[in-house]
Amino acid sequence: MSDLVAYVLTGLGVGAGYALVGSGLVAIYRVTGVVNFAQGAFAVVAAMLTSTLLGVGLPHVLSEVASVIVAAGVGLLVGVVAIGKPGTEPGAALIITLGLGVFAYAVEIVLWGDQPRSFAGLPGVISVGGARVQAHYLLILGVTVPVFAAMAAFFARTDLGKALTACASNRYAARVVGIDVRGMGLLAFALGGALGGLAGVLTTPVQQVTFDSDVTLIVNGFAAAVLGGLTRPFVALAGGLLLGVAQTLIAGYGGGAYQLEVALLLMLTVMIVQATRAGAVREAT
């Protein structure tokens, strides 16, 4: 039983990181209709930069906040390239983000090399129900939940958040009432960059990062986001937590080699179910 508790708590911490990546995908897709395949690169850039800043003596909080801000700037830059030209279709923008994600490999190797990087997180082990869990996993979860709560308040209570929500609901109507849809799209990319960067700085102390770690992050983040049809952040949170727990249980009781397959199977199952429901709705109408 103690092993089960440890696996579940560890999985919740891992899944919270997936949820942050997934929520970044959701934030961008809701506003622009673009699936951003460069989302994982934001986490890698923030993680690598944090390791560099800590290496030159900057304190933890300052290094991590600075890295998240830089990741937001990278997200904005990706947005400018992907959707900055008026009339760019979502399909074309998707291909652009995929190309930028591959290009990021070269930049990351030039700046940081191809060796794995990590840095110290929250030290110590916490005992919960007889299980011993690294304190940092609980920190990831403890940061992620308030971030999602803050996002909900931002979208519901601020004019800027309401403008983003309006673009997500109906971009044409938002444009008619004077909302700068392109500007909101760029803001969504910056928000996606910040969320991805936050995932990177939170998870790297427990999972080493390399230049190609974005593949695992984007697969798991997309699997979490697709549960809500790429439109509901809190469903992405639930999906990320579920996925993290499932992968940790499989790794604990079976083998860690199948963790990525779990994400792919979950994503495929959800997409098939959603496609089936959509077909049934069309037939009914």
N, C-alpha and C positions, 0 to 999 in steps of 0.2 A: 504493500500500500504506500509506503514512503517513497518507493521508486516512482509510482504512478503520480503522486503529488509533485515530485520533483520534475518529472517529464512534462506535466501539464503547465506548471509555472514557467518552466524554461520555454515551452512552446508558445505561451502567451507573449513572452518577451520577444521571441523571434518573429511571431506573427504580427506584433505591433510594428516592427520595422517594415514588413511586407505591406501593412496597411498604409503606412505613410507614403510609400512609393505608389501604391494603388490610388490613394487619394489625390496625389499629384496628377496621375493620369486622368482621374475623374474631373478634376478642376479644369484641365485643359480641354478635354473632350466636350464637357457640358457647354462651354462657351464657344468653341471653335469647330467642333465636329471632327477634330483631328486626333488620331491615336498617336501619341508622341513616343516613338520608339527610342528616343534619346533619353528617356526619363532615368534609366539606370545610370547613365553617365554622370548625372548631377550628383548622385550619391558617391560615386567613385572619386570625382573631383574634390568634393568636400572632405572625404575621408583622407585622401592623399595630402591635401593642403593642411588639414589639421595635424597630421603626423609631422609635416615640415615645420609648422609654426611651433609645435611643442618641442621639436628638436632644437630650435634656436632659443628656447627659454621662455616663450610666452606662456602665461597660465592657461589652465584648461578652459575655463568659461570663455575667456577672450578669444582663444584660438578657435573654439567651436562656433561661437557666434559669428566671428569673421568669416569662417568657412561657409556657413549657411548663407550669409549675405553674398559671398562670391558666387555660390551655387545659384542663387536667385538671379544674379547678373548674367550668368551663363544661360540660365533658362530664358531670360529676356532676349539675349543674343540669338538663341535658337529660334525663338518666336519671330524675331525680325527677319531671319533668313527664310523661315518656313511659311509665314503668312503675311510678311511685310508688303509684298507686292499685291496691290488690289486685284481681286478676281482669281486669286489662287484657289483652286479647288481642294477640298479636304484630302482627296486621294493623292493629289500631287504633293501636298504638304506632308502627308504620311511618308512618302518615299524620301522626301528631303530630310525628315527627322531620322529616318533609317540611315541615310548616307552620313549625316552629321554624327550619329552614334558611332559609326565605323571610323570616321575621321578622328573622333575623340581618342581612339586607341593610340593613334600615332602621336598625338599631342601629349597624352599621359605617359607614354614610353619615353619621349624626349625629355619631359620634365622630371619624371620620377623613376624611370627604369621599369623593368618587368618583374621585379622581385616583390613578393607579398609584403604588405605593410600592416602594422597595427600600432596601437598605443594603449596605455593603461586607462582603464575605466574606473568605475566606483569599486574600491577594494572591499574585501570581506565576503563572508558567507552568512546567509540568514537561514535560521531553522524555522520551518513552517510545517506543522503537523507531523513532526518527526523527520521531515525531508530537509536536506541541506541544499540550498540554491544560491548560486552566485548573486550577490546583491545587484550587480549591474543589470541583470535581466529584469528585475523588478523596477529599476530606474527607467529602463526603456518603456515599460508599460506605464509607469507613473508619469512620464513626460507625454506619451502619446495620447492618453485619454484627455488631459486638459487641452492639448492642441486641437483635438477634434471638437471639444466643447467650445473653444474660442472660435473655431471656424464656423460653427453653427451660429454663434452670436453675431459674428461678422456678417454672414450672409443674410441674417434675419433682421438685424437692428441698425446697420449702417447704410447710408445712401450708396456708397461704393459697392457694398456687398449686394444690395438690392439691384443695382445696375448690372452686376455680373449675373445675378439670377434671372433678370429680365432677358439678357442675351441668351442664357441657357434655355429659357422657356420658348422664346420666339425672337430670333435675331432680326427678322424683317420688321416686326412691330417695334422692337427696341430702336432700330435705326429710324423709324418713322417719328418716334417721339424725341429724337435728338440725342440718343446715346451713341457714343463713339464705339461702335462694335469692334473695329480693328484695335483700338486702344484697349478695350476690355480683353480682347484676345491676347494681346501682348502682356497685360497684367496677369492673366491666367497662366501664361507660360512662366512668368517670374514666380508666381505662387507655386507652380509645380516644381520649379527649380529649388525653391526654399524647402519644400516638403521632402523632395528627394535628398537634398543636402542634409536635412535633419536626420533622415533615415541612415545616411552614411556615417555621420559622426556618432550616432547612438549605437549602431550595431558593430562597428569596426573593432572595439575592444574585445568582443567575444567571437567575432568572425573576421579573420584576416581578409584584406581586400587586395586585389590585383587589378591590372588595367582591364581585364576582361570579366570582372565580377559583375558588370552590369547585365550580363546575359541572365544569370540566376535571379538578379533583382527584378528585371523587367518581366521575366516569365512568372515569378511568384506574385509580383505586384499586379500584373495584368489578370492573373487568375483570381486574385482578391477583388479587383475592380469589376470584373465581368459578372460577378454574382449580382451586382446591382445594375446591370446593363450599362455600365460605364457612366452612370448618371447620379448615383446616390452614395455620397461619401460614407455615411454611417453603415451602409451595407458593405462597403469596401472594408471598413474596420472589422465588422463581424467576420467577413470572409478571410481577411488576413489572420485574425486570431484563430479561426477554425483551421486554416491551412497550416499555421505554425504548430499548433498542437498535434495535428495529424502527422506531420512530418517528424516531429520529435518523438512521438510514440512509435512510429515505424522504425526510426533510427535506434531507439532504445531497445525495442523488443525484436527487431528484425535486422535491418541493415541500412546504414546511411546512404548507400549507393542508390536507393530508390526514392530519395526525397524529391528530386526534380520531377520524376515521373508522376508523383502524387499531384503536383501542381498541374501538370499537363492533362492528367486524367480528369481532375476536377474541372478544369477550364473546358475541356471537350464535352463533358457531361452537361454542364450548365448551358453551353452554347446549343447543344442538341435539344435540350428541354425548351429553351427559349424559342428556338426556331420552330419546334413542334407547336408550341402555344400560339406563336404568331400565325402559323398556317391554319390552325383551328379557328382563330379569330377572323381571318380573311374568308374562310369558307362559310362561317356563320353570318357574315355580313354580305 
